[in-house]
Amino acid sequence: MLKLYNTLSRQKEIFNPIVPGKAGMYVCGMTVYDYCHLGHARVMVVFDMVARYLRHSGYALTYVRNITDIDDKIIKRAAENGESIEALTQRFIDAMHEDEAALGVLPVDQEPRATTAIADMLSMIQRLIERGYAYQGNNNDVYYAVAQFAGYGRLSGKNPDDLRAGERVGVDEAKRDPLDFVLWKSAKPGEPSWDSPWGPGRPGWHIECSAMSTCCLGRHFDIHGGGMDLQFPHHENEIAQSEAATGVKFVNYWLHNGFVRVDEEKMSKSLGNFFSVREVLKAYPRPGVIRLFILSSHYRSPLNYATEQLDKATADLTTLYIALRGVAITQQTDAGANYCRRFQEAMDDDFNTPAAVAVLFELAHETNRNKQAGDHAAAATLAATLKALGGVLGLLQDDPDAWLKIEAHAPATDGAMASDALTAAAIDELVMQRLQARKNKEWATSDRIRDALKAQGVVLEDGPEGTTWRRV
């Protein structure tokens, strides 16, 4: 029985979808003016994991994640680059999709863009004005009237009166209340704009997600996700807008992933302490390493970025692939039922991926034990379970032998010989030379080749079936 921690209720709740057997999930996506960093990667991987597990559990899921392709940062960056907004955003949308694929993130079902949903936003703003929840200021911007919505602050746990303390509205401002937020921004010279009943302009950020989510999933849907930093004001404002416009409950379950931190500070572009996904993938090019690094912590917990943690993820994933290597994987049997049950129990407990990953390591250990004992049939069925459960998390789907031969780290750049100086073909040739030396009982030559390969980050493993190698 799947339980989710609902940010709105501050407790775990049994997942009861609105329509039995189906689920709708909306996740706030990227603002596409730069490359994705590890904070974005965590959102991508976490909710891809959620989507995979919901489908594994038998739900027919519709997964929607939006793209913000118009806002102040995008306009500013395009102007700085001397390129059109369309060219800038498409370039970074393409880059985002490339990063997702490298992280093992599956395509979402629907990916609406803000610029293609303007009509839906205008319709929602009009309903808010008609119902007394929005107004046009003397600067022609349209604002949401927070004081009119009785439930404001429920998601974030913030009291509107406390939020107003220390805030004030100056005499020149168009807002009636310091908490009011913009729904429609009047056009400024040189900026893109769309026609509206309130004059040319462009949407505010918060109205985008309310319009796109309800358009794709309906006025009331199951799950809304995003980073913890979006609880307030973004998600709080989404609730206020959507429920005021439709008159019905907006979302049943709110899921928020924790921050990625560097030296105990949140990773963000504004702080200048972020690492792009591409930078980290260049340093750790083996597929699945970053994904395992992210999933080794519970999605709601802080995730501290450090090379030691990524090195550990590399070593851990190597352990799992070594268990799969050299095994003729067959169909799953009841031999793995206990592992499947414990894996499901972990995932049903608010997607406890650390506990689920621990089950994978137990499976790997048992698989290796059976391999060493010569029980190849038992090893094959356990390996099948290991690969299948790994697949639920988006892991262990590469060929083990090929994965273990991929360069584990980026090449050295300080003039030292890098471990990728040896190609796979060159390593195979040295392995053959060593085998010939062993046949000729030239043990010194055999040891010299082995040690030379080890110095290059290549480990040889002698077994009954011959010698295999892998990179470390």
Sequence and secondary structure as in RCSB ss.txt:
>XXXX:A:sequence
MLKLYNTLSRQKEIFNPIVPGKAGMYVCGMTVYDYCHLGHARVMVVFDMVARYLRHSGYALTYVRNITDIDDKII
KRAAENGESIEALTQRFIDAMHEDEAALGVLPVDQEPRATTAIADMLSMIQRLIERGYAYQGNNNDVYYAVAQFA
GYGRLSGKNPDDLRAGERVGVDEAKRDPLDFVLWKSAKPGEPSWDSPWGPGRPGWHIECSAMSTCCLGRHFDIHG
GGMDLQFPHHENEIAQSEAATGVKFVNYWLHNGFVRVDEEKMSKSLGNFFSVREVLKAYPRPGVIRLFILSSHYR
SPLNYATEQLDKATADLTTLYIALRGVAITQQTDAGANYCRRFQEAMDDDFNTPAAVAVLFELAHETNRNKQAGD
HAAAATLAATLKALGGVLGLLQDDPDAWLKIEAHAPATDGAMASDALTAAAIDELVMQRLQARKNKEWATSDRIR
DALKAQGVVLEDGPEGTTWRRV
>XXXX:A:secstr
  EEEETTTTEEEE   SSTTEEEEEE   B SS  BHHHHHHHHHHHHHHHHHHHTT EEEEEE BB  SHHHH
HHHHHHTS HHHHHHHHHHHHHHHHHHTT    SB  BGGG HHHHHHHHHHHHHTTSEEE TTS EEE GGG T
TTTTTTT  HHHHHTT    TT   SSTT EEEEEE  TTS  B  TT SEEE HHHHHHHHHHHHH SSEEEEE
EEGGGIIIIIHHHHHHHHHHHSS  EEEEEEE  EEETTEE  TTTT   BHHHHHHHS STTHHHHHHHTS TT
S EE  HHHHHHHHHHHHHHHHHHTT       GGGHHHHHHHHHHHHBT  HHHHHHHHHHHHHHHHHHHHTT 
HHHHHHHHHHHHHHHHHTT S S HHHHHTS SS    SSS  GGGS HHHHHHHHHHHHHHHHTT HHHHHHHH
HHHHHTTEEEEEETTEEEEEE 
